[in-house]
Amino acid sequence: MLRIQGVSKTFFPGTVNERRALVDVSLHLRERDFVTVIGSNGAGKSTLLNVVAGSIRPDAGAIAIAGRDVTRLDDHQRAAYVGRVFQNPSSGTAPHLTIAENLAIAQSRGKKRTLGMAVTARKRMTYRDELSILEQGLEDRLGDWVGLLSGGQRQSLSLLMATFTRPQILLLDEHTAALDPTRAGLVIKLTRELVERHRLTTLMVTHNMEQALSMGNRLIMMHAGRIILDVADEEKAKMTVADLMKSFENLRDAELSDRTLLQ
């Protein structure tokens, strides 16, 4: 479903600020794989998602989604293939549009913009049904501006919008990090339900190792732009947070600040 082959990305090459964000990264996700990604700050996790989404173009390597080479396509050209939820709840929605209008935009993702984007009575019924899944009463607030919602409600809406068109790949970039524990738990519960319901292939970045171990069927750890650990299925199910910490601490060049960020 997703094939990343030999991808590298360096920021500010040839300067004192040069940073190798990805170094010859190769990763293959089968259909319905749910892969969690952990690693210290600057390990390359978000850059990996940005490369897949098309918002950053790699210096080398290739990316294919559902058998199509998308390496040269920009993010708006990949919109029909990729759904994404960002860390900031404000990033995935338009605050000065209503809930219904936001859903209409999500429904048209990757399609030619036409008058069909209008929020019809039939669409409103569909939106009510979809919003009821969130169990937050938003199905009765279709005319409310999204800017009036709480952070947890906006993130739940962002998740619903990202999965609305059943994308080939769902990208979750620390999508609960800005929420308090209670709201984060609700969004994680919703994530499990939507991924299972729509049978989505998912790549989720997180700093929470317990979350990384409990979700999905596969886990990768990144460090200094490389994948240093890749475990799946039974092997992943047997792992503990202590095992992950040991894997990280075994790196000779791991710094104390990195280990602290992972805790």
N, C-alpha and C positions, 0 to 999 in steps of 0.2 A: 504493500500500500504506500509506504514511504521509504524511499531509498536515498540515503545520503552517502556519496562516494568521494573520498579523498578531499573533503572541503577544508580550505584554509582561509583565514581572514586576519589581516594585520592592519591595525589602525595607526595612523601617523607614521608610515614607513619612512625610514631614512632620517628621522628626527630624534631628538633626545627623548621624546615622548612615545617612541615606538612601542607598541604593545601587540603581541601575538595572541589574539583572542581565540582563534581556532587553529589547530595544527593537524592537518591531514586526518580529519575526523570522518569515519565511516560508520554508518548506522542503518540497519534495515528493520523496519516495523512491518510485521504481518498485519493483515486485516484483523481488526478488533483488538490488537495489542493495546494495552494501557501501560505506558512506560513513565515512571517517575524519575526525575533527574535531580540529583543533589550535588553539592560541591560548595567550596568556600567562595567568598566574594571575589569576583574577577576570574572565576574558573572558566567562564565561557558559556554558562547556561543560557542566559538571555540572548546572547549573540547567536547561539544555535537556533533558538526559536525565531529570532529576527531573520536569519538566513532562510529558514523554512517558509516563513510568512512572506518573504520577498521584500521586506523593508530594508534589508541590507544585502548587497550582492557580494558573493564570495570572490576572493582573488583567484582561487583555483578549485577544481572539483565540480561535481554535478549533483543535482537534486531532481528526483522524479517522484511524482505523486500519481498513484493509480496507473502507473505505466507511462505517464507522459512526462517528458523532460520539461521542467519549469524553471531551469536555472536562469534563463535570461528574461523571465517574466517579472514585472514589478508587482508590488503587493496588490494593487487594484485589479491586476490581471489574474491573480491567483485567488481572488475573492470567492469564486465559485467552488474552489476546492478546500479552502481553509477557513475555519472559525477560530476566533481568538478571544480570550479574556485576559485583561491586564491586571497588574497589581492595584493600580489606582481605580477605584470604582467609578470615577468621573471619566475615565478614558474610553469606555466602551459604549457610552450613551450620549445623546444630545440633550443637554439640560433644558433648553428652551423649546423643546418639542414635547408633545404629549406622549404618554406611554404607547398609545395606539400608533402614533406617527413613527415612533422609534421602531416598533415592531414591523411596520410597513417597510421601513428602510431595510431592516434585517431580512425581510421576506424577498426583497428585490436584489439582494446581494449577488453580484456576478451576472446580473441580467441587464438588458438595455433599459434605460430609464424611459418610461412612457406614462401616459395618463392612468395606466393600470395600477400605479402606485397609490392612487386615492384610497382612503379608508372607507370602504363600502360597508353596508350593514352585514353582509355575509362575512367579510373579513373580521369585523368586530366580534361576531359570534365565535370565529376561530380563535381570535386573540383571547377572548374570555376563557375558552376551554384550556388553552395553553397556560395562561396565567394562573388558573386554579391549581395547577400542579405545584406552584410555589407555596401555596397555603399561607399567603400573606395578605389576602384581601385585595390584591391589585387588580383582579378581574372586575372589581366595582369602581375602579379609578382610571379607566381608560382615557378620560379627558384631562387628567392631571398632568402638569408639567413634571418631567422626570427630575428636575432640579429640586423638587419638593420632597423627594424620597430620601430615606436614610441611606447610609453607606451600604448596609447589609441588603436593603431592598434593591438598590441600584446594581449591586454586584450580582444578586440573584437574577435581575432582569438582564444584565449583560450576558450571563451564562445561558439564559433562555434564548436570547437573540443569537448568540454564537452557534447554538445547536439547532436553530429554527429550520434551516434548510438542509439539515443532515449532511454536514460537510464531510469530505473525505478524511480530513485531518482536523482534530481539535487541539488547539494549543492553549495551555493554561500557564500563565507566567506569574507564579506566586500569588494566585488570585485570592488568597485568604489572608495574606500577610498584613494588610491594612485594617483588618477587622478585629473586633474584640473576640475573645474565645467563644462566647455564646453564638454570635453571628457567624463566626468562622465555621463552627460546627454545623450550623444549618446549611451553609453554602457547600460544605464538603458532602453532607447528606444528599443535597440536591445534585451535586456533581455525579455521585455514584448512580443515582436514579436515572439521570438523563443520558449518561454514557451507556448504561445498560439498556435503557429503553430504546435508544436509537442505534445501538450496536456500533458505537463510534470508535475509531482508532485515535488514541489520545497520547499526547506528550505533555507531561505536567512537571514544571519546575517548582521546587519547594526547598525551603531551608529546614523544614520540620522533618526530622528523620523518622519519628514515629509515624507521621502521616505518609512518608515515602514508603515505609515498610508495609503499612496496612492497606494501601490502595494499589490497584493494578496488579498485573501479572509479571512485571519486569521492572528492574531498577538499574540505573546507570549512575556512576559517580564520575564527576569531571574534576580535573585539576590542571591549571596552567594550559587550558585550551585543548586538553586531551581527555579521552574516555579512559579511566584507569580501572574501572570495575563495571562488569556487566553480568547481572545475575537474574535468573527468571524462574518462574513456576515453583517447584518444590524447594530448590536451593534458596530462592528468595524468601519463601514462607518460613524457612528455618532460621533466617538471620535475625539478629537482635541489634538494637542500637549500639551495644558494646562492640559487636562485630564490625559495624560500619565505622565506628570511631577507630578501631584497631587498624582497619584497612587504610584509613586516612593517615593515621599517625606513623604508619610504616614508611610513608614517603620521606625520603631523606631531606627533601627541600621544603617540607611543610613548615610553615611558620606558626608560632603560638597564636597570633591574631586570627589565622585561618581556622585553627582548631576551636577557638572561642566562638567564632561566627557559626560554626556547625552545631554547637551545643544548644 
